[in-house]
Amino acid sequence: MAILPPPDGHCLFSFDRQMKPGHHDCRRETGSPSCVAELLRRAGGGRGLALDRQVLVGMSDFPERDWKLLRELKPVTLERLCEQILRRAADIATATNLTNHQRYIKMWNLIQEQNQEVAIAFDDHRRSTAFLKILQIHRRGLFTEREFARFSEETRKSVLAAESI
């Protein structure tokens, strides 16, 4: 099933804070943190994602063990992402083929883009958003194989299924 707003704009995949199904107009509330469709679109890097009910069930009934593991791994994966961003910033800062102004503009754009990436993966960590956070962190290659293997088989399968779409 596609995780995209239907023609009338009412998202069937939005949830309130208690993860009960809710309805809102995706066209008017684009980016609403309760809109699973929007969160998945962002986590997919702008690609439209299609997921089956098994993946969505993993989000609403997320294993406590995996939630604790995500909280444990958050600082190290955030550090890895920041290291990647700073390496890219250093490349821009030392680019001799660009003027200072061009480097400034490239740096500004990088910070703006990456700030959104950091927010999607690391802000507002809650058990109800844990699956999406793991998906985003994994998509960026921030987990080692050993770290990712520590998640439950169900969570790993759901992440890989979402990424394969």
MOGI-V156898 format. One record per residue. N is the residue number from 1. RES is the residue in one small letter. SS is DSSP state (H for helix, E for strand, - for the rest). D_FIRST is the distance of its C-alpha to the first C-alpha in Angstrom with 2 decimals. Layout:
N;RES;SS;D_FIRST
N;RES;SS;D_FIRST
This chain:
1;m;-;0.00
2;a;E;3.79
3;i;-;6.51
4;l;-;8.97
5;p;-;11.44
6;p;-;11.50
7;p;-;14.76
8;d;-;16.82
9;g;-;16.14
10;h;E;15.50
11;c;-;13.03
12;l;-;11.39
13;f;-;11.06
14;s;E;14.76
15;f;E;17.29
16;d;-;21.05
17;r;-;23.43
18;q;-;23.28
19;m;-;19.47
20;k;-;19.29
21;p;E;16.52
22;g;E;17.98
23;h;-;17.60
24;h;-;18.93
25;d;E;18.92
26;c;-;17.11
27;r;-;19.41
28;r;-;22.44
29;e;-;21.53
30;t;-;20.03
31;g;-;20.43
32;s;-;20.73
33;p;-;20.77
34;s;-;18.90
35;c;E;15.87
36;v;H;13.40
37;a;H;11.52
38;e;H;15.00
39;l;H;16.00
40;l;H;13.20
41;r;H;14.01
42;r;H;17.61
43;a;H;17.25
44;g;-;15.71
45;g;-;18.82
46;g;-;17.43
47;r;-;14.75
48;g;-;11.31
49;l;-;9.09
50;a;E;5.62
51;l;-;5.85
52;d;-;5.83
53;r;H;8.03
54;q;H;11.01
55;v;H;10.93
56;l;H;10.76
57;v;H;13.43
58;g;H;15.50
59;m;H;15.78
60;s;H;17.07
61;d;-;19.31
62;f;-;20.47
63;p;-;23.51
64;e;H;26.82
65;r;H;28.13
66;d;H;25.47
67;w;H;26.01
68;k;H;29.74
69;l;H;29.29
70;l;H;27.27
71;r;H;30.14
72;e;H;32.63
73;l;H;31.09
74;k;H;30.46
75;p;H;34.03
76;v;H;34.20
77;t;H;30.85
78;l;H;31.77
79;e;H;35.10
80;r;H;33.57
81;l;H;31.46
82;c;H;34.58
83;e;H;36.58
84;q;H;34.23
85;i;H;34.43
86;l;H;38.20
87;r;H;38.66
88;r;H;36.92
89;a;H;39.10
90;a;H;42.19
91;d;H;41.40
92;i;H;41.19
93;a;H;44.36
94;t;-;46.32
95;a;-;45.20
96;t;-;48.61
97;n;-;47.32
98;l;-;46.10
99;t;-;48.23
100;n;H;48.17
101;h;H;46.35
102;q;H;43.68
103;r;H;43.24
104;y;H;43.06
105;i;H;40.32
106;k;H;38.30
107;m;H;38.85
108;w;H;37.82
109;n;H;34.57
110;l;H;33.88
111;i;H;34.57
112;q;H;32.36
113;e;H;29.35
114;q;H;29.93
115;n;H;30.60
116;q;H;27.05
117;e;H;25.82
118;v;H;28.15
119;a;H;26.99
120;i;H;23.27
121;a;H;24.12
122;f;H;27.16
123;d;-;27.63
124;d;-;26.78
125;h;-;26.29
126;r;-;25.31
127;r;H;23.81
128;s;H;20.87
129;t;H;20.16
130;a;H;21.32
131;f;H;18.10
132;l;H;17.52
133;k;H;21.21
134;i;H;21.18
135;l;H;18.31
136;q;H;20.38
137;i;H;23.62
138;h;H;22.47
139;r;H;21.05
140;r;-;24.53
141;g;-;26.23
142;l;-;28.12
143;f;-;27.99
144;t;-;30.40
145;e;H;29.30
146;r;H;31.42
147;e;H;29.93
148;f;H;26.30
149;a;H;27.43
150;r;-;28.72
151;f;-;25.29
152;s;-;24.09
153;e;H;22.43
154;e;H;19.29
155;t;H;19.13
156;r;H;19.99
157;k;H;17.33
158;s;H;14.61
159;v;H;16.20
160;l;H;16.52
161;a;H;12.94
162;a;H;11.90
163;e;H;14.81
164;s;-;14.17
165;i;-;11.10
